[in-house]
Amino acid sequence: MSSDANPSPKIKPTKTKMITVAAPSGAGKSSFVERISQEDARLVDVITYTTREMRRGETQGHPYYFISIEEFQNLLEKNFFVEHARVHGNFYGTPEDQLRKAWEEGKCVIMDVDVQGAETFRRKYPDSKSIFILPPSIDELRRRIIKRDGKVPADLEVRMTNAEKEISRASEFNFQVVNDVFEASYSQFKKIVAELL
């Protein structure tokens, strides 16, 4: 009987325990994180909680747990979140239990976060690594957001102003990837992540 029939040994713990991925809204960070966590079993995509409205194509738990402001406040009071922030007028929080579970299994947590979140994680977990996804240009970012939402969102100008501020902080991250042609950019992103694991 070939040795292939034996169950696979327990995975070797990853070198890096946390990778944060930030980008302006619409630059593609969620697509990158979702795909790579499906392709590599050593990665765990932590599902953030948010008070924002569900968008077209989204479902509960994909890519967020959508909850009310009251529910968010209750979880906050119970110290459920390891980090939380207000972004574009909505609250986002990272649940601590998901991080603990991933690390107990020897895996690496990968998260798409905003710039504020990335800063918090860098401070709390100095050994973590960070990747910033850049759009090819602000005009292209604007076009992608309108296409994704199926209309011009009411907060488009807020997002564009925030995007410029976020892009100006890209150098604070360990790595930067320009999401120009998706497949080529994703390959570059995947190579960086593989080296960190």
Backbone as CSV, one residue per row, in Angstrom:
resi,resn,N_x,N_y,N_z,CA_x,CA_y,CA_z,C_x,C_y,C_z
1,MET,0.850,-1.188,0.000,0.000,0.000,0.000,0.891,1.246,0.000
2,SER,0.583,2.218,-0.817,1.464,3.388,-0.910,1.297,4.275,0.315
3,SER,2.366,5.026,0.615,2.348,5.917,1.785,1.355,7.069,1.584
4,ASP,0.920,7.284,0.328,-0.038,8.362,0.042,-1.365,8.148,0.769
5,ALA,-1.649,6.885,1.116,-2.922,6.555,1.759,-2.940,6.981,3.227
6,ASN,-1.747,7.233,3.783,-1.682,7.641,5.191,-2.249,9.037,5.362
7,PRO,-2.874,9.282,6.525,-3.381,10.648,6.734,-2.227,11.645,6.762
8,SER,-2.459,12.841,6.289,-1.380,13.835,6.250,-0.996,14.241,7.670
9,PRO,0.301,14.459,7.909,0.734,14.838,9.254,0.188,16.229,9.620
10,LYS,0.220,16.511,10.910,-0.260,17.819,11.389,0.566,18.912,10.709
11,ILE,-0.095,19.971,10.286,0.646,21.002,9.553,1.694,21.667,10.446
12,LYS,2.809,22.010,9.838,3.887,22.686,10.548,3.446,24.132,10.799
13,PRO,3.599,24.642,12.021,3.169,26.029,12.281,3.851,27.018,11.329
14,THR,3.113,28.003,10.913,3.636,28.992,9.969,4.637,29.928,10.653
15,LYS,5.557,30.473,9.857,6.549,31.434,10.381,5.843,32.699,10.863
16,THR,4.919,33.183,10.030,4.190,34.416,10.328,2.810,34.041,10.864
17,LYS,2.416,34.679,11.968,1.119,34.349,12.581,-0.013,35.249,12.082
18,MET,0.353,36.411,11.531,-0.678,37.345,11.079,-0.210,38.154,9.883
19,ILE,-1.084,38.252,8.873,-0.839,39.117,7.713,-2.061,40.018,7.574
20,THR,-1.829,41.319,7.597,-2.941,42.254,7.380,-2.820,42.820,5.971
21,VAL,-3.969,42.928,5.314,-4.013,43.431,3.942,-4.945,44.638,3.932
22,ALA,-4.404,45.793,3.580,-5.208,47.014,3.540,-5.192,47.606,2.143
23,ALA,-6.201,48.426,1.878,-6.338,49.071,0.569,-7.495,50.042,0.657
24,PRO,-7.550,51.017,-0.243,-8.751,51.848,-0.296,-9.947,51.004,-0.721
25,SER,-11.144,51.416,-0.347,-12.377,50.733,-0.748,-12.420,50.584,-2.271
26,GLY,-12.585,49.342,-2.752,-12.686,49.093,-4.189,-11.390,48.691,-4.868
27,ALA,-10.278,48.625,-4.115,-8.989,48.295,-4.744,-8.787,46.798,-4.939
28,GLY,-9.621,45.961,-4.297,-9.546,44.519,-4.532,-9.004,43.677,-3.397
29,LYS,-8.841,44.269,-2.206,-8.239,43.502,-1.112,-9.081,42.293,-0.706
30,SER,-10.406,42.443,-0.678,-11.282,41.322,-0.276,-11.148,40.156,-1.246
31,SER,-11.075,40.456,-2.545,-10.936,39.403,-3.565,-9.624,38.647,-3.385
32,PHE,-8.544,39.373,-3.103,-7.236,38.753,-2.914,-7.260,37.836,-1.687
33,VAL,-7.747,38.357,-0.571,-7.735,37.620,0.702,-8.638,36.391,0.624
34,GLU,-9.807,36.575,0.049,-10.765,35.464,-0.060,-10.175,34.332,-0.911
35,ARG,-9.590,34.688,-2.037,-9.052,33.666,-2.944,-7.861,32.935,-2.337
36,ILE,-6.931,33.678,-1.757,-5.720,33.011,-1.248,-6.033,32.125,-0.054
37,SER,-7.017,32.506,0.761,-7.357,31.686,1.926,-8.080,30.404,1.508
38,GLN,-8.693,30.419,0.312,-9.307,29.195,-0.228,-8.242,28.284,-0.841
39,GLU,-7.172,28.888,-1.358,-6.125,28.125,-2.050,-5.060,27.553,-1.112
40,ASP,-4.900,28.135,0.066,-3.841,27.698,0.987,-4.443,27.403,2.358
41,ALA,-4.429,26.129,2.754,-5.052,25.687,4.013,-4.352,26.226,5.258
42,ARG,-3.144,26.778,5.081,-2.426,27.323,6.248,-2.938,28.713,6.627
43,LEU,-3.772,29.284,5.762,-4.284,30.635,5.993,-5.729,30.607,6.489
44,VAL,-6.024,31.471,7.441,-7.393,31.601,7.950,-7.837,33.046,7.744
45,ASP,-8.890,33.198,6.959,-9.461,34.532,6.708,-10.442,34.841,7.833
46,VAL,-10.064,35.757,8.690,-10.916,36.131,9.816,-12.102,36.951,9.303
47,ILE,-13.293,36.603,9.753,-14.493,37.319,9.318,-14.808,38.424,10.307
48,THR,-14.715,39.643,9.816,-14.949,40.841,10.613,-16.449,41.080,10.790
49,TYR,-16.793,41.724,11.885,-18.181,42.150,12.123,-18.314,43.603,11.694
50,THR,-19.434,43.963,11.077,-19.634,45.351,10.652,-21.088,45.781,10.816
51,THR,-21.269,47.091,10.980,-22.621,47.660,11.064,-23.069,48.220,9.715
52,ARG,-22.228,48.096,8.683,-22.627,48.657,7.390,-23.671,47.778,6.706
53,GLU,-24.377,48.382,5.745,-25.405,47.658,4.990,-24.758,46.595,4.101
54,MET,-25.463,45.497,3.907,-25.009,44.448,3.001,-25.091,44.961,1.566
55,ARG,-24.054,44.699,0.769,-24.056,45.121,-0.631,-24.545,43.992,-1.529
56,ARG,-24.800,44.344,-2.762,-25.197,43.372,-3.780,-24.162,42.243,-3.844
57,GLY,-24.638,40.999,-3.824,-23.736,39.846,-3.925,-23.163,39.368,-2.596
58,GLU,-23.422,40.094,-1.504,-22.910,39.694,-0.199,-23.981,38.907,0.562
59,THR,-23.529,38.066,1.498,-24.443,37.310,2.351,-23.908,37.352,3.783
60,GLN,-24.706,36.916,4.731,-24.268,36.916,6.136,-23.040,36.012,6.294
61,GLY,-21.948,36.563,6.818,-20.702,35.802,6.973,-19.826,35.809,5.737
62,HIS,-20.266,36.497,4.697,-19.499,36.536,3.444,-19.671,37.885,2.762
63,PRO,-18.749,38.823,2.883,-17.447,38.703,3.518,-17.428,39.172,4.981
64,TYR,-18.556,39.598,5.532,-18.642,40.091,6.911,-19.818,39.460,7.639
65,TYR,-19.807,39.587,8.980,-21.010,39.358,9.768,-21.658,40.734,9.909
66,PHE,-22.850,40.878,9.364,-23.556,42.166,9.383,-24.454,42.217,10.613
67,ILE,-24.199,43.208,11.479,-24.971,43.323,12.718,-25.403,44.779,12.929
68,SER,-26.349,44.962,13.850,-26.832,46.316,14.143,-25.834,47.051,15.037
69,ILE,-25.974,48.356,15.142,-25.110,49.160,16.013,-25.271,48.699,17.465
70,GLU,-26.516,48.355,17.866,-26.768,47.889,19.236,-26.017,46.590,19.518
71,GLU,-26.089,45.650,18.555,-25.373,44.372,18.725,-23.867,44.617,18.815
72,PHE,-23.369,45.531,17.981,-21.942,45.851,17.972,-21.523,46.393,19.342
73,GLN,-22.324,47.325,19.872,-22.027,47.930,21.190,-21.999,46.864,22.283
74,ASN,-22.948,45.906,22.221,-22.989,44.826,23.219,-21.721,43.984,23.179
75,LEU,-21.273,43.645,21.963,-20.049,42.847,21.812,-18.825,43.626,22.281
76,LEU,-18.836,44.912,22.030,-17.745,45.795,22.453,-17.612,45.786,23.972
77,GLU,-18.751,45.874,24.645,-18.769,45.875,26.115,-18.270,44.552,26.695
78,LYS,-18.421,43.472,25.919,-17.969,42.143,26.384,-16.514,41.869,26.003
79,ASN,-15.804,42.883,25.457,-14.412,42.735,25.000,-14.260,41.617,23.965
80,PHE,-15.268,41.507,23.102,-15.289,40.471,22.066,-14.280,40.767,20.958
81,PHE,-14.042,42.060,20.712,-13.156,42.462,19.611,-11.738,42.740,20.090
82,VAL,-10.767,42.279,19.306,-9.364,42.575,19.596,-9.021,43.968,19.054
83,GLU,-9.824,44.414,18.079,-9.616,45.723,17.436,-10.933,46.143,16.824
84,HIS,-11.225,47.435,16.884,-12.411,47.942,16.183,-12.150,49.369,15.725
85,ALA,-12.879,49.774,14.698,-12.688,51.117,14.148,-13.970,51.572,13.468
86,ARG,-14.060,52.877,13.284,-15.170,53.443,12.522,-14.615,53.878,11.174
87,VAL,-15.189,53.353,10.102,-14.709,53.645,8.745,-15.900,54.035,7.879
88,HIS,-15.798,55.159,7.181,-16.896,55.673,6.339,-18.222,55.701,7.119
89,GLY,-18.138,56.006,8.417,-19.349,56.122,9.233,-19.896,54.804,9.761
90,ASN,-19.239,53.680,9.449,-19.691,52.365,9.939,-18.635,51.758,10.858
91,PHE,-19.092,50.886,11.770,-18.170,50.222,12.691,-17.742,48.861,12.147
92,TYR,-16.469,48.528,12.405,-15.898,47.233,12.021,-15.142,46.701,13.223
93,GLY,-15.259,45.404,13.491,-14.544,44.822,14.627,-14.004,43.443,14.307
94,THR,-12.813,43.136,14.833,-12.163,41.837,14.616,-12.332,40.977,15.855
95,PRO,-12.994,39.810,15.724,-13.233,38.946,16.885,-11.976,38.203,17.336
96,GLU,-11.700,38.279,18.631,-10.487,37.669,19.176,-10.528,36.144,19.116
97,ASP,-11.714,35.551,19.281,-11.797,34.081,19.323,-11.323,33.428,18.028
98,GLN,-11.567,34.095,16.877,-11.124,33.533,15.589,-9.594,33.518,15.485
99,LEU,-8.954,34.553,16.046,-7.480,34.614,16.022,-6.909,33.479,16.863
100,ARG,-7.443,33.345,18.086,-6.952,32.312,19.013,-7.058,30.917,18.398
101,LYS,-8.203,30.626,17.794,-8.445,29.300,17.205,-7.432,29.008,16.085
102,ALA,-7.198,29.992,15.217,-6.252,29.814,14.111,-4.844,29.529,14.639
103,TRP,-4.432,30.288,15.649,-3.076,30.122,16.189,-2.915,28.797,16.916
104,GLU,-3.974,28.341,17.576,-3.925,27.030,18.244,-3.709,25.920,17.219
105,GLU,-4.197,26.144,16.001,-4.054,25.150,14.924,-2.748,25.341,14.136
106,GLY,-1.917,26.294,14.560,-0.628,26.530,13.895,-0.746,27.259,12.572
107,LYS,-1.888,27.929,12.371,-2.128,28.614,11.095,-1.827,30.107,11.173
108,CYS,-1.847,30.730,10.007,-1.606,32.175,9.902,-2.940,32.866,9.606
109,VAL,-3.215,33.882,10.371,-4.425,34.682,10.161,-4.138,35.689,9.055
110,ILE,-5.035,35.776,8.078,-4.919,36.811,7.041,-6.212,37.619,7.066
111,MET,-6.076,38.930,7.108,-7.266,39.776,7.249,-7.218,40.954,6.315
112,ASP,-8.385,41.289,5.742,-8.426,42.566,5.043,-8.964,43.586,6.044
113,VAL,-8.175,44.618,6.236,-8.466,45.640,7.249,-8.325,47.021,6.620
114,ASP,-8.793,48.032,7.340,-8.558,49.401,6.888,-7.206,49.856,7.446
115,VAL,-6.767,51.030,7.050,-5.454,51.543,7.466,-5.372,51.683,8.986
116,GLN,-6.470,52.143,9.614,-6.492,52.266,11.088,-6.289,50.903,11.741
117,GLY,-6.995,49.893,11.204,-6.892,48.540,11.746,-5.486,47.995,11.614
118,ALA,-4.887,48.223,10.453,-3.519,47.738,10.213,-2.550,48.351,11.223
119,GLU,-2.751,49.621,11.523,-1.898,50.326,12.491,-2.056,49.709,13.883
120,THR,-3.300,49.419,14.269,-3.577,48.807,15.574,-2.912,47.438,15.666
121,PHE,-3.054,46.628,14.603,-2.466,45.289,14.625,-0.945,45.340,14.657
122,ARG,-0.355,46.291,13.961,1.112,46.444,13.990,1.585,46.721,15.416
123,ARG,0.811,47.544,16.123,1.167,47.915,17.502,0.968,46.719,18.438
124,LYS,-0.169,46.018,18.297,-0.483,44.896,19.197,0.332,43.648,18.886
125,TYR,0.625,43.435,17.601,1.343,42.233,17.166,2.526,42.663,16.299
126,PRO,3.626,43.084,16.939,4.776,43.628,16.186,5.378,42.658,15.171
127,ASP,5.160,41.345,15.356,5.716,40.357,14.420,4.835,40.160,13.183
128,SER,3.665,40.793,13.168,2.767,40.622,12.017,3.355,41.306,10.783
129,LYS,2.901,40.879,9.621,3.343,41.481,8.357,2.148,42.158,7.688
130,SER,2.437,43.158,6.867,1.342,43.912,6.240,1.590,44.135,4.747
131,ILE,0.478,44.095,3.999,0.530,44.291,2.544,-0.508,45.355,2.183
132,PHE,-0.111,46.317,1.358,-1.044,47.350,0.907,-1.329,47.136,-0.580
133,ILE,-2.625,47.085,-0.926,-3.032,46.927,-2.331,-3.382,48.311,-2.881
134,LEU,-2.663,48.697,-3.924,-2.874,50.013,-4.541,-3.686,49.898,-5.825
135,PRO,-4.576,50.838,-6.087,-5.237,50.866,-7.396,-4.264,51.463,-8.413
136,PRO,-4.448,51.200,-9.711,-3.549,51.798,-10.702,-3.634,53.332,-10.685
137,SER,-4.819,53.865,-10.371,-5.024,55.314,-10.286,-6.321,55.585,-9.522
138,ILE,-6.492,56.819,-9.071,-7.727,57.219,-8.371,-8.921,57.128,-9.324
139,ASP,-8.724,57.513,-10.580,-9.824,57.457,-11.558,-10.301,56.030,-11.780
140,GLU,-9.343,55.103,-11.848,-9.695,53.688,-12.032,-10.420,53.168,-10.791
141,LEU,-9.992,53.615,-9.619,-10.648,53.210,-8.370,-12.109,53.672,-8.354
142,ARG,-12.321,54.903,-8.759,-13.684,55.471,-8.833,-14.550,54.606,-9.769
143,ARG,-13.996,54.257,-10.931,-14.729,53.459,-11.909,-15.096,52.082,-11.336
144,ARG,-14.146,51.458,-10.630,-14.384,50.125,-10.053,-15.475,50.154,-8.983
145,ILE,-15.466,51.198,-8.158,-16.478,51.299,-7.089,-17.878,51.421,-7.692
146,ILE,-18.010,52.262,-8.719,-19.322,52.459,-9.371,-19.776,51.154,-10.021
147,LYS,-18.834,50.446,-10.661,-19.158,49.177,-11.325,-19.576,48.135,-10.285
148,ARG,-18.817,48.053,-9.185,-19.105,47.057,-8.149,-20.465,47.294,-7.502
149,ASP,-20.773,48.548,-7.196,-22.029,48.880,-6.517,-23.225,48.902,-7.469
150,GLY,-22.951,48.930,-8.788,-24.033,48.956,-9.767,-24.654,50.332,-9.918
151,LYS,-24.085,51.313,-9.214,-24.579,52.703,-9.286,-23.537,53.589,-8.613
152,VAL,-23.735,54.899,-8.691,-22.826,55.823,-7.994,-23.267,55.850,-6.529
153,PRO,-22.441,55.301,-5.603,-22.850,55.300,-4.201,-22.920,56.712,-3.624
154,ALA,-23.820,56.903,-2.668,-24.022,58.225,-2.062,-22.744,58.761,-1.409
155,ASP,-21.927,57.841,-0.883,-20.711,58.285,-0.178,-19.457,58.214,-1.052
156,LEU,-19.625,58.244,-2.378,-18.481,58.087,-3.290,-17.377,59.107,-3.021
157,GLU,-17.757,60.376,-2.864,-16.723,61.413,-2.669,-15.994,61.231,-1.338
158,VAL,-16.720,60.749,-0.317,-16.082,60.465,0.991,-15.044,59.358,0.790
159,ARG,-15.447,58.325,0.054,-14.531,57.207,-0.194,-13.299,57.642,-0.991
160,MET,-13.508,58.527,-1.962,-12.384,59.006,-2.787,-11.408,59.840,-1.949
161,THR,-11.957,60.701,-1.092,-11.109,61.520,-0.211,-10.320,60.613,0.733
162,ASN,-11.024,59.616,1.308,-10.360,58.672,2.213,-9.310,57.851,1.474
163,ALA,-9.615,57.473,0.234,-8.679,56.668,-0.566,-7.346,57.395,-0.743
164,GLU,-7.419,58.688,-1.034,-6.180,59.458,-1.224,-5.353,59.493,0.060
165,LYS,-6.040,59.641,1.196,-5.332,59.649,2.498,-4.712,58.282,2.767
166,GLU,-5.470,57.213,2.464,-4.980,55.851,2.708,-3.780,55.532,1.813
167,ILE,-3.869,55.903,0.537,-2.775,55.643,-0.410,-1.490,56.341,0.044
168,SER,-1.636,57.514,0.642,-0.453,58.261,1.100,0.285,57.520,2.229
169,ARG,-0.366,56.508,2.819,0.255,55.759,3.919,0.757,54.371,3.491
170,ALA,0.729,54.096,2.195,1.130,52.775,1.688,2.554,52.389,2.101
171,SER,3.436,53.383,2.234,4.845,53.101,2.569,5.016,52.571,3.999
172,GLU,3.969,52.698,4.830,4.041,52.176,6.210,3.942,50.647,6.226
173,PHE,3.545,50.049,5.089,3.331,48.606,5.002,4.590,47.894,4.533
174,ASN,4.735,46.613,4.939,5.922,45.839,4.555,6.025,45.637,3.047
175,PHE,4.867,45.468,2.390,4.839,45.220,0.948,3.720,46.032,0.304
176,GLN,3.916,46.381,-0.975,2.868,47.060,-1.748,2.678,46.298,-3.067
177,VAL,1.419,46.144,-3.449,1.089,45.496,-4.729,0.095,46.394,-5.451
178,VAL,0.379,46.722,-6.717,-0.562,47.512,-7.519,-1.517,46.532,-8.207
179,ASN,-2.823,46.651,-7.922,-3.815,45.770,-8.550,-4.246,46.397,-9.873
180,ASP,-3.452,46.096,-10.891,-3.693,46.635,-12.227,-4.436,45.576,-13.038
181,VAL,-3.702,44.546,-13.491,-4.326,43.392,-14.146,-4.481,42.340,-13.050
182,PHE,-5.715,41.954,-12.750,-5.985,41.149,-11.557,-5.108,39.907,-11.436
183,GLU,-5.065,39.055,-12.455,-4.330,37.786,-12.336,-2.835,37.997,-12.080
184,ALA,-2.246,38.940,-12.787,-0.811,39.219,-12.605,-0.553,39.798,-11.215
185,SER,-1.429,40.686,-10.776,-1.280,41.304,-9.453,-1.488,40.272,-8.357
186,TYR,-2.463,39.383,-8.568,-2.734,38.332,-7.583,-1.535,37.383,-7.468
187,SER,-0.892,37.065,-8.593,0.295,36.188,-8.579,1.404,36.806,-7.742
188,GLN,1.582,38.113,-7.889,2.597,38.831,-7.115,2.254,38.776,-5.620
189,PHE,0.984,39.010,-5.307,0.484,38.965,-3.928,0.694,37.567,-3.332
190,LYS,0.349,36.537,-4.102,0.462,35.148,-3.640,1.917,34.778,-3.347
191,LYS,2.844,35.276,-4.182,4.265,35.006,-4.001,4.763,35.620,-2.675
192,ILE,4.317,36.832,-2.391,4.698,37.498,-1.128,4.200,36.682,0.059
193,VAL,2.923,36.293,0.014,2.331,35.530,1.111,3.044,34.203,1.303
194,ALA,3.345,33.499,0.200,4.031,32.193,0.282,5.382,32.329,0.982
195,GLU,6.099,33.415,0.711,7.409,33.632,1.344,7.270,33.885,2.847
196,LEU,6.140,34.468,3.243,5.914,34.772,4.663,5.521,33.528,5.468
197,LEU,4.941,32.532,4.780,4.508,31.323,5.472,5.662,30.346,5.689
